[in-house]
Amino acid sequence: MIKNKNRKDRFNSENSNAYDELINIIIPGYQISHELAQYLLEDSLQNSSKILIAGCGTGKEIIDFSKNNLHWQFLGFDPSEKMLQMAKEKLQINNCLERARLIRGVIDDVIETEFDAATAILILQFLHSNEEIQRFITSISTKLKPEAPLILVYMEGSKETNEYSVLNSAWMTQQFRTRSDDQVVIDEFKRRDEEIKFIAQELIESYLDKAGFSKPIKFYQAYLLTGLIAFKKRINIGTCGG
């Protein structure tokens, strides 16, 4: 089973409103990544669709995606009870709670299948081994219909490469210029490098292929953050002639 207690413990000890505010500051292009994901889904799905939201947090994706798609239904899961409570409150305020079901847990706790699409935005970095990432993506695949899209936004890179060094340095500079406390930024980057899983592009492509997805298409990049869309392959069952 896929378990991840780190995210649950951390978010249970933090204020969820502060998390929503902070992530928009820390993640370059955080809002636009969600908007681009939404347009990709709108271009791929029918009016009536059921979408699986991995790590739904405080409900941002459900709220954003539901505004212009009144016939979409959502199932979101997250291991943090506090985040889910905040999500429920925000969904109620935005008049979309009746179209969403929230589950406290991980992907293995989702019983339903036949989803028309799934998203996993800034989730993979909390899975600290290659095997766990592969199991997670494969489990998502088992919940989807054939040809259903999967949206991934994740931390991409290999720390030993020049590309990582250049982009990481620019990201830190951007944070210094846009925030008031340099020491907070330094501490955050140190903690991120110790705790966060960065994944090389070729590994992600391999995980997706093994899980039955098409070659991914990149739709977003901001420093070391990457957004991909991939579609679950349709399995063609041949017939035997006489």
Residue frames relative to the residue before (quaternion, step in Angstrom):
aa qw qx qy qz dx dy dz
M 1.0000 0.0000 0.0000 0.0000 0.00 0.00 0.00
I 0.4149 -0.7006 0.5263 0.2451 3.56 -1.17 0.62
K 0.0638 0.7947 -0.5974 0.0866 3.54 -0.55 1.16
N 0.0262 0.7823 -0.6221 0.0156 3.54 -1.18 0.60
K 0.1374 -0.8350 0.5309 0.0457 3.55 -0.05 1.30
N 0.5404 0.6531 -0.4118 0.3344 3.62 1.11 -0.55
R 0.6811 0.4852 -0.2985 0.4600 3.56 0.84 -0.96
K 0.6339 0.5386 -0.3301 0.4463 3.56 0.94 -0.85
D 0.6962 0.4784 -0.2916 0.4488 3.60 0.77 -1.02
R 0.6612 0.5190 -0.3159 0.4400 3.57 0.90 -0.90
F 0.7346 0.4250 -0.2579 0.4618 3.58 0.75 -0.97
N 0.5940 0.5427 -0.3843 0.4527 3.60 1.12 -0.36
S 0.7078 0.4380 -0.2602 0.4894 3.59 1.17 -0.44
E 0.6806 0.4546 -0.2810 0.5012 3.59 1.27 -0.01
N 0.5147 -0.6132 0.4983 0.3327 3.52 -1.28 0.37
S 0.4391 -0.7416 0.4419 0.2490 3.56 -0.64 1.11
N 0.6057 0.5378 -0.3625 0.4609 3.59 1.08 -0.60
A 0.6407 0.5182 -0.3214 0.4665 3.57 0.98 -0.84
Y 0.6091 0.5544 -0.3458 0.4495 3.59 1.06 -0.74
D 0.6577 0.5157 -0.3137 0.4506 3.60 0.89 -0.91
E 0.6762 0.4826 -0.2914 0.4744 3.56 0.98 -0.82
L 0.6964 0.5045 -0.2823 0.4252 3.56 0.86 -0.97
I 0.6624 0.5292 -0.3323 0.4133 3.59 0.89 -0.84
N 0.6133 0.5383 -0.3450 0.4637 3.59 1.15 -0.56
I 0.6554 0.4884 -0.3026 0.4902 3.57 1.19 -0.55
I 0.7168 0.4756 -0.2573 0.4402 3.57 0.88 -0.97
I 0.7589 0.3724 -0.1944 0.4975 3.58 0.91 -0.94
P 0.3477 -0.7449 0.5264 0.2172 3.63 -0.49 1.11
G 0.8450 0.1240 -0.1021 0.5101 3.57 -0.82 0.98
Y 0.2241 0.8157 -0.5114 0.1513 3.59 1.17 0.45
Q 0.6914 0.4776 -0.2860 0.4605 3.58 0.85 -0.94
I 0.6776 0.4919 -0.3082 0.4516 3.59 0.87 -0.91
S 0.5928 0.5592 -0.3817 0.4361 3.62 1.06 -0.57
H 0.6574 0.4925 -0.3057 0.4815 3.59 1.04 -0.73
E 0.6428 0.5189 -0.3285 0.4578 3.58 0.99 -0.79
L 0.6616 0.4974 -0.3101 0.4677 3.59 0.93 -0.86
A 0.6238 0.5287 -0.3326 0.4698 3.59 1.04 -0.77
Q 0.6426 0.5293 -0.3252 0.4485 3.57 0.95 -0.85
Y 0.6797 0.4863 -0.3033 0.4577 3.60 0.85 -0.91
L 0.6126 0.5386 -0.3457 0.4637 3.59 1.07 -0.68
L 0.6682 0.4873 -0.2985 0.4765 3.57 0.95 -0.87
E 0.6449 0.5193 -0.3291 0.4541 3.58 0.93 -0.84
D 0.6718 0.4960 -0.2920 0.4663 3.58 1.06 -0.72
S 0.7283 0.4500 -0.2248 0.4653 3.58 1.19 -0.55
L 0.7610 0.4185 -0.1859 0.4596 3.58 1.12 -0.67
Q 0.5212 -0.5887 0.5164 0.3392 3.50 -1.36 0.28
N 0.7010 -0.4572 0.3316 0.4355 3.57 -1.29 0.20
S 0.7594 0.2748 -0.1535 0.5694 3.56 1.00 -0.82
S 0.2019 0.7867 -0.5461 0.2052 3.55 -0.30 1.29
K 0.2842 -0.7347 0.5955 0.1576 3.52 -1.27 0.57
I 0.0944 -0.8366 0.5390 -0.0260 3.56 -0.57 1.23
L 0.2864 -0.7446 0.5863 0.1406 3.54 -1.00 0.97
I 0.1191 -0.7956 0.5933 0.0293 3.59 -0.74 1.10
A 0.2038 -0.7936 0.5660 0.0914 3.57 -0.39 1.25
G 0.8275 0.0805 -0.0874 0.5487 3.56 -0.85 0.96
C 0.0516 0.8756 -0.4787 0.0389 3.56 0.88 0.99
G 0.2875 -0.8073 0.4876 0.1671 3.60 1.23 -0.21
T 0.8019 -0.2496 0.2050 0.5026 3.56 -0.86 -1.00
G 0.6671 -0.5732 0.2838 0.3819 3.59 1.21 0.44
K 0.3147 0.7959 -0.4829 0.1854 3.60 1.23 0.13
E 0.6838 0.4903 -0.3093 0.4432 3.60 0.77 -0.97
I 0.6491 0.5169 -0.3250 0.4537 3.58 0.91 -0.88
I 0.6670 0.5010 -0.3005 0.4624 3.57 0.92 -0.92
D 0.6871 0.4863 -0.2900 0.4554 3.58 0.82 -0.99
F 0.7132 0.4737 -0.2652 0.4434 3.56 0.81 -1.03
S 0.6864 0.5263 -0.2901 0.4095 3.58 1.04 -0.72
K 0.5315 0.6813 -0.4027 0.3019 3.60 1.12 -0.58
N 0.8011 0.2388 -0.1159 0.5365 3.59 0.86 -0.93
N 0.6995 0.4005 -0.2470 0.5378 3.58 1.30 0.16
L 0.0952 -0.8793 0.4658 0.0290 3.50 0.54 1.26
H 0.7043 0.4514 -0.2705 0.4764 3.60 1.20 -0.35
W 0.4912 0.6338 -0.4493 0.3938 3.59 1.23 0.20
Q 0.1942 -0.7415 0.6326 0.1106 3.53 -1.20 0.75
F 0.1813 -0.8093 0.5556 0.0588 3.58 -1.06 0.75
L 0.0661 -0.7199 0.6852 0.0883 3.49 -1.31 0.58
G 0.0380 -0.8084 0.5873 -0.0139 3.55 -0.65 1.15
F 0.0708 -0.7903 0.6059 0.0565 3.55 -1.06 0.73
D 0.0618 0.7712 -0.6292 0.0748 3.54 -1.18 0.69
P 0.4614 -0.7075 0.4546 0.2826 3.61 -0.93 0.76
S 0.6564 0.5331 -0.3096 0.4348 3.61 1.22 -0.34
E 0.3909 -0.7272 0.5189 0.2215 3.57 -0.65 1.13
K 0.6508 0.5259 -0.3231 0.4422 3.58 0.96 -0.84
M 0.6480 0.5076 -0.3210 0.4684 3.59 0.96 -0.81
L 0.6667 0.5056 -0.3053 0.4547 3.58 0.95 -0.85
Q 0.6229 0.5243 -0.3458 0.4665 3.58 1.04 -0.67
M 0.6401 0.5029 -0.3151 0.4880 3.56 1.02 -0.81
A 0.6281 0.5344 -0.3351 0.4555 3.60 1.00 -0.81
K 0.6521 0.5242 -0.3183 0.4458 3.58 0.88 -0.91
E 0.6576 0.5067 -0.3064 0.4657 3.58 0.95 -0.87
K 0.6930 0.4763 -0.2847 0.4603 3.58 0.91 -0.90
L 0.6260 0.5260 -0.3345 0.4686 3.57 1.06 -0.72
Q 0.6281 0.5293 -0.3269 0.4674 3.57 1.06 -0.75
I 0.6559 0.5136 -0.3067 0.4604 3.58 0.92 -0.90
N 0.7514 0.3908 -0.2009 0.4922 3.58 1.01 -0.84
N 0.4804 -0.7287 0.3992 0.2810 3.58 1.27 0.40
C 0.6006 0.5502 -0.3962 0.4238 3.58 0.93 0.82
L 0.3605 0.7536 -0.4856 0.2575 3.60 1.21 0.24
E 0.6467 0.5446 -0.3287 0.4208 3.59 1.03 -0.75
R 0.7032 0.4295 -0.2671 0.4997 3.60 1.22 -0.31
A 0.7044 0.4198 -0.2546 0.5126 3.58 1.26 0.17
R 0.1200 -0.7461 0.6485 0.0916 3.52 -1.20 0.66
L 0.1856 -0.8018 0.5650 0.0587 3.56 -0.86 1.03
I 0.1092 -0.7867 0.6071 0.0245 3.55 -0.96 0.95
R 0.2975 -0.7125 0.6026 0.2018 3.55 -0.97 0.86
G 0.5639 0.5784 -0.4286 0.4047 3.54 -0.56 1.15
V 0.5443 -0.5832 0.4928 0.3474 3.52 -1.33 -0.44
I 0.7738 -0.3770 0.2273 0.4555 3.58 -1.29 0.06
D 0.6354 0.5455 -0.3403 0.4276 3.61 1.02 -0.66
D 0.6369 0.5332 -0.3235 0.4532 3.57 1.23 -0.36
V 0.5744 0.5655 -0.3807 0.4531 3.58 1.28 -0.11
I 0.2321 -0.8027 0.5402 0.0999 3.56 -0.52 1.21
E 0.6329 0.5710 -0.3315 0.4044 3.58 1.00 -0.81
T 0.1349 -0.7558 0.6349 0.0867 3.53 -1.29 0.54
E 0.7065 0.4894 -0.3243 0.3953 3.55 -1.29 -0.34
F 0.2572 0.7488 -0.5595 0.2453 3.58 0.93 0.89
D 0.4680 -0.6908 0.4865 0.2591 3.55 -1.15 0.70
A 0.7869 -0.0255 0.0276 0.6160 3.60 1.25 -0.36
A 0.1083 -0.7717 0.6202 0.0903 3.55 -1.31 0.27
T 0.1351 -0.7605 0.6254 0.1110 3.52 -1.25 0.49
A 0.0122 -0.7443 0.6674 0.0225 3.54 -1.24 0.62
I 0.0443 0.8311 -0.5449 0.1018 3.54 0.21 1.34
L 0.8391 -0.0881 -0.0170 0.5366 3.55 -0.60 1.28
I 0.4030 0.6948 -0.4781 0.3554 3.53 0.87 1.11
L 0.6539 0.5795 -0.3310 0.3565 3.58 0.86 -0.96
Q 0.6127 0.5794 -0.3619 0.3975 3.60 1.08 -0.60
F 0.6384 0.5131 -0.3303 0.4691 3.59 1.24 -0.26
L 0.6217 0.4881 -0.3447 0.5063 3.59 1.28 -0.01
H 0.2271 -0.8781 0.4155 0.0681 3.52 -0.21 1.31
S 0.7338 0.3087 -0.2688 0.5423 3.60 1.14 0.35
N 0.6162 -0.5562 0.4094 0.3787 3.54 -1.20 0.54
E 0.6389 0.5373 -0.3272 0.4429 3.57 1.01 -0.78
E 0.6592 0.5097 -0.3102 0.4577 3.57 1.00 -0.82
I 0.6338 0.5188 -0.3269 0.4715 3.58 1.04 -0.77
Q 0.6523 0.5103 -0.3193 0.4605 3.58 0.93 -0.86
R 0.6593 0.5031 -0.3131 0.4627 3.60 0.92 -0.86
F 0.6362 0.5376 -0.3276 0.4460 3.57 1.00 -0.82
I 0.6922 0.4669 -0.2834 0.4718 3.59 0.80 -1.00
T 0.6392 0.5166 -0.3235 0.4690 3.59 1.02 -0.76
S 0.6473 0.5141 -0.3173 0.4648 3.58 1.00 -0.79
I 0.6071 0.5318 -0.3467 0.4779 3.58 1.06 -0.72
S 0.6419 0.5474 -0.3195 0.4315 3.56 0.92 -0.92
T 0.6654 0.5169 -0.3137 0.4378 3.59 0.94 -0.85
K 0.6641 0.5067 -0.3030 0.4586 3.60 1.20 -0.40
L 0.6765 0.5349 -0.2718 0.4270 3.60 1.24 -0.36
K 0.5079 -0.5860 0.5358 0.3340 3.50 -1.31 0.45
P 0.6048 -0.5133 0.4374 0.4235 3.60 -1.21 0.30
E 0.8248 0.2087 -0.2114 0.4810 3.54 -1.13 0.87
A 0.4441 0.6822 -0.4664 0.3463 3.60 1.24 0.17
P 0.4150 -0.7153 0.5016 0.2539 3.60 -1.01 0.77
L 0.1635 -0.7280 0.6557 0.1156 3.51 -1.31 0.59
I 0.1946 -0.7619 0.6109 0.0916 3.56 -0.87 1.05
L 0.0232 -0.7807 0.6245 -0.0084 3.57 -0.85 1.03
V 0.0213 0.7265 -0.6864 -0.0253 3.54 -1.13 0.79
Y 0.1067 0.8188 -0.5402 0.1626 3.57 -0.58 1.16
M 0.5595 -0.5699 0.4814 0.3612 3.54 -1.38 0.14
E 0.0845 -0.8290 0.5528 0.0093 3.57 -0.46 1.21
G 0.5391 0.6364 -0.4630 0.2998 3.54 -1.08 0.71
S 0.2797 -0.6973 0.6267 0.2068 3.49 -1.43 0.20
K 0.4649 -0.7497 0.3934 0.2588 3.55 -0.47 1.22
E 0.6676 0.5189 -0.3087 0.4355 3.58 1.13 -0.49
T 0.6039 0.5954 -0.3481 0.3997 3.62 1.25 -0.14
N 0.6024 -0.5553 0.4378 0.3704 3.55 -1.28 0.46
E 0.5988 0.5758 -0.3569 0.4274 3.59 1.04 -0.76
Y 0.6496 0.5079 -0.3125 0.4715 3.56 0.93 -0.90
S 0.6636 0.5255 -0.3070 0.4350 3.58 0.87 -0.95
V 0.6731 0.5014 -0.2938 0.4574 3.57 0.90 -0.95
L 0.7209 0.4488 -0.2577 0.4609 3.58 0.79 -1.02
N 0.6347 0.5257 -0.3319 0.4589 3.58 1.03 -0.74
S 0.6476 0.5178 -0.3115 0.4643 3.58 1.00 -0.82
A 0.6568 0.4992 -0.3093 0.4730 3.59 0.96 -0.84
W 0.6218 0.5403 -0.3320 0.4595 3.58 1.04 -0.78
M 0.6601 0.4982 -0.3068 0.4711 3.58 0.94 -0.88
T 0.6272 0.5306 -0.3310 0.4642 3.59 1.01 -0.80
Q 0.6362 0.5268 -0.3206 0.4636 3.58 0.98 -0.87
Q 0.6653 0.5002 -0.3031 0.4640 3.58 0.98 -0.81
F 0.6230 0.5322 -0.3349 0.4653 3.59 1.03 -0.77
R 0.7067 0.4845 -0.2658 0.4418 3.58 0.94 -0.91
T 0.7688 0.3810 -0.1853 0.4790 3.57 1.08 -0.64
R 0.7259 0.3586 -0.2352 0.5377 3.60 1.27 0.01
S 0.5382 -0.6983 0.3974 0.2545 3.55 -1.14 0.63
D 0.7631 0.3403 -0.1756 0.5206 3.60 1.14 -0.55
D 0.3133 -0.7866 0.5047 0.1683 3.58 -0.24 1.29
Q 0.6505 0.5338 -0.3365 0.4228 3.59 0.95 -0.79
V 0.6023 0.5458 -0.3535 0.4631 3.59 1.09 -0.67
V 0.6456 0.5139 -0.3133 0.4700 3.57 0.97 -0.86
I 0.6532 0.5146 -0.3152 0.4573 3.59 0.88 -0.92
D 0.6694 0.4959 -0.2998 0.4649 3.57 0.92 -0.90
E 0.6457 0.5237 -0.3228 0.4524 3.59 0.98 -0.81
F 0.6744 0.4813 -0.3034 0.4706 3.59 0.90 -0.84
K 0.6232 0.5256 -0.3415 0.4677 3.58 1.03 -0.70
R 0.6733 0.4860 -0.2903 0.4756 3.58 0.90 -0.94
R 0.6360 0.5340 -0.3279 0.4504 3.59 0.99 -0.81
D 0.6781 0.4895 -0.3023 0.4574 3.59 0.91 -0.89
E 0.6701 0.4923 -0.2978 0.4690 3.59 1.14 -0.56
E 0.8053 0.3522 -0.1317 0.4583 3.57 0.99 -0.87
I 0.7192 0.4855 -0.2492 0.4300 3.57 1.05 -0.74
K 0.3673 -0.7273 0.5487 0.1874 3.53 -1.07 0.88
F 0.1236 -0.7578 0.6378 0.0612 3.56 -0.76 1.10
I 0.1792 -0.8114 0.5549 0.0400 3.57 -0.94 0.94
A 0.4184 -0.7040 0.5184 0.2462 3.56 -0.84 0.98
Q 0.6239 -0.5844 0.3726 0.3610 3.57 -1.10 0.74
E 0.6648 0.5159 -0.3220 0.4338 3.58 0.92 -0.86
L 0.6176 0.5349 -0.3466 0.4608 3.59 1.13 -0.58
I 0.6386 0.5192 -0.3246 0.4661 3.58 0.95 -0.86
E 0.6482 0.5139 -0.3200 0.4618 3.58 0.92 -0.87
S 0.6501 0.5091 -0.3127 0.4695 3.58 1.03 -0.78
Y 0.6419 0.5196 -0.3253 0.4607 3.60 0.94 -0.86
L 0.6761 0.4975 -0.2951 0.4563 3.58 0.90 -0.93
D 0.6478 0.5201 -0.3190 0.4562 3.57 0.94 -0.86
K 0.6768 0.4900 -0.2942 0.4640 3.60 0.89 -0.90
A 0.6882 0.4658 -0.2742 0.4839 3.57 1.17 -0.59
G 0.6048 -0.6130 0.3394 0.3784 3.58 1.27 0.11
F 0.5176 0.6286 -0.4257 0.3947 3.58 1.16 0.58
S 0.5695 -0.5725 0.4715 0.3544 3.54 -1.30 0.42
K 0.6655 -0.4509 0.3857 0.4527 3.57 -1.31 0.12
P 0.4278 -0.7432 0.4470 0.2544 3.61 -0.67 1.04
I 0.2908 -0.7226 0.6054 0.1635 3.52 -1.28 0.58
K 0.3434 -0.7462 0.5340 0.2003 3.58 -0.78 1.02
F 0.0706 -0.8136 0.5766 0.0226 3.58 -0.89 0.96
Y 0.7980 0.1625 -0.0604 0.5772 3.59 1.24 -0.23
Q 0.1503 0.7563 -0.6345 0.0533 3.53 -1.14 0.71
A 0.0698 0.7605 -0.6422 0.0663 3.55 -1.00 0.93
Y 0.7915 -0.1577 0.0350 0.5895 3.55 -0.20 1.33
L 0.8237 -0.2139 0.1583 0.5008 3.64 -0.58 -1.07
L 0.5592 0.5755 -0.3964 0.4460 3.56 1.25 0.37
T 0.0626 -0.8104 0.5823 -0.0180 3.55 -0.89 0.96
G 0.1621 -0.7680 0.6121 0.0958 3.54 -1.12 0.77
L 0.0478 -0.8009 0.5966 -0.0204 3.57 -0.89 1.01
I 0.1242 -0.7307 0.6568 0.1384 3.51 -1.33 0.39
A 0.0167 0.7724 -0.6340 0.0342 3.56 -0.99 0.91
F 0.3013 -0.7614 0.5530 0.1539 3.56 -1.16 0.64
K 0.4859 -0.6534 0.4927 0.3071 3.55 -0.98 0.84
K 0.4423 -0.7110 0.4864 0.2495 3.55 -0.83 1.01
R 0.3785 -0.6781 0.5791 0.2481 3.50 -1.20 0.63
I 0.3177 -0.7504 0.5504 0.1816 3.56 -0.78 1.03
N 0.2160 -0.7814 0.5756 0.1065 3.55 -0.66 1.12
I 0.1804 -0.7857 0.5872 0.0723 3.53 -0.68 1.15
G 0.3050 -0.7876 0.5121 0.1563 3.54 -0.49 1.19
T 0.3538 -0.7077 0.5632 0.2385 3.52 -1.28 0.25
C 0.3916 -0.7114 0.5366 0.2293 3.51 -1.12 0.66
G 0.3291 -0.7498 0.5415 0.1905 3.56 -0.83 0.96
G 0.4777 -0.6772 0.4805 0.2869 3.53 -1.20 0.50
